[in-house]
Amino acid sequence: MSRTPAPWPPVPTELPEPHPDAPAAGTDLPPHYAFCFGCGDKQGDGLHLRAKVGGEHTIRSRFTVTEAHQGAPGLAHGGLLACAFDEALGTTVGHLLRKPAVTGKLETDFLLPVPVGTTLVIDAHLDGVAGRKVYASAEGRLGADGPVAVRARALFVVVELKHFLDNGREADLRAVAADPSLLGSRPVELNP
C-alpha cells in the first residue's frame, strides 16, 4: 500500500471566489442550527465548535474535547473527531460559498491522539469547485501552535434547500418554522 496521498482535488477544479455576502475575515460565526451536534448551543454534550473566518478561502474552528467525547480512556473518540472535521469543513463551504451543501465523502487521517481537555484548532480551506462538487481540506492542531493531530479532506455536493425540507424530520422543521432563531443568521443562495 502506497503512503503517497492521491492528488487533491482528484478532478480538475476552479478555485471559487467567496460569495459577495460571505462574512469578512475575523468574523465570529454563529451556530448554523441550535441543535446541531457539531456547533449547536442546545446540544448538551455536543462539540460546541466555534468558528472564525480567516483568509478568503479559510475558516478556523475550535472545540475542546470533554469527558463526554472519549473513546479510549482520556482520549477523543476517532469518530467524534471525524464529526468535528465534517462540521468545520461544512462550515467553511456553507459560509464562504453561501450555498446549501451536504457531505458526499469525508476522509480523515489520524496522526496523533487527542487527549481530553485539549482544544483542537481546525483550519479548513476551500480547495476547488467542479460543477456541484466542492472540495475542501483541513488540518487540526493540538492547540493553536501545536502539532498536527488530524488531517481531513471532503467532497461536498451543492443541493437545493428543498433537500432539507424533503428529508428533515417534520417535528424539527415545524419547530424551526415556529422559532427561526434556532437557525443561525446565515443566508444562502437559493438557486445554486
Number of C-alpha atoms within 10 A of each C-alpha: 3 5 5 6 6 8 7 15 18 9 12 9 16 12 13 16 14 17 16 10 14 19 19 15 14 13 13 16 18 18 22 20 20 19 17 19 19 26 25 23 20 14 14 11 14 21 25 22 24 21 25 21 24 19 12 17 21 22 28 25 27 22 21 20 24 18 15 13 21 17 14 11 10 16 18 23 20 19 12 17 21 19 16 25 30 24 22 29 31 21 27 27 29 23 22 26 24 22 22 24 24 19 16 13 12 17 13 19 13 15 12 12 15 23 21 19 14 16 18 26 25 29 25 28 24 25 22 22 21 15 10 11 18 26 25 24 25 24 21 29 21 20 17 15 8 11 13 18 19 23 20 21 24 24 24 24 21 20 17 15 16 11 12 14 11 10 9 11 10 11 9 11 16 11 11 15 12 10 10 13 12 19 18 14 13 18 14 18 15 12 9 14
